[in-house]
Amino acid sequence: MRLRVEFTTEPFDLDEAPAHARAARRVVETADLDAVDVGPFGNTAEGGADAVLTAVDAMLRRTLEAGATRITLQVNVIAEADR
């Protein structure tokens, strides 16, 4: 099974990426994921279920430790036709 995760961390800082946003970026960029898109207001990653779920666990833990006060998360199953 393949999954797509979309997430944002808050609070936002328009002047520079806060520590929690940098922590999230490090997690998804170093995880064993097939596709990663990191943006200023949201992030998306895709991969096998185990890799995505492992990355989500690490991202939640590290961003909270780094000061995130809110994390918005959506996980979708990617249908074969969407690949």
N, C-alpha and C positions, 0 to 999 in steps of 0.2 A: 504494500500500500504506500502511495505517495501522499505527502501532506504539503500544504502551503500555510505558512504562518505570517500574519501581519501584526505588527505591534508598534506602539508608541510608548515613550516614557515621559513622565512629567515630574517636576515643573519645567516648562520651556524657558529657554534663554536665547533670545534672538541675536545677542552679541557674540556668544561663543558656546560651543557644545558643552553642556554640563558633564560632570564626572559620570553620572549614571548613563547618559547617552553614549559616551565614549566606551563605557564598560559593555553596553549592549552591542555596540559595533564590533568590539574585539571578540566577543563570544560568537557572533554569527559569521564573522570573517574567518575565524580559525576552526569552526565546526566542519564536520564532514558533510557539507550541504552542496547540492548541485547548482543552485542559483541563489544569489544574494543581491538585493537592491537596498542600499542604505541611503535614506534621504533625510532632509532636515525635519520633516514632520511625520515620517512614518518609515517603516522598514518592512521588507518582505524577504522571505527565504523559502526555498523548496528543497525537498529531499525525501529520502525514505523515512518511514514512520519513526523508527528507532533513532535516527540521526536528528530529526526535527524535535522529537520529544526530549531527547537529551539536551539539545541546545536550548530549548524553552526552559527547562529546569535550571540550567546554568545561568541563562539570561535573567530569569526572575530573581534568583538568589544574588547574583552580582550587582544588578541594578538597584535592588533594595539596599544592599550593603553600601552602595555608592551614593545613596541619598534620594532615590526616586520615591515620590510620595503617591504616585499613581501609575499603573501600567495597564494599558488597554491592549487586549490580546484577542485575536481571532484565528482559529485553526480550521482549515477546510481540507477535505479529502479531494484530491485531484483525480478526476475521472480519466480513464484511458484516452478518451476523445479530446480532452483538453491539453494533452501533452504535446 
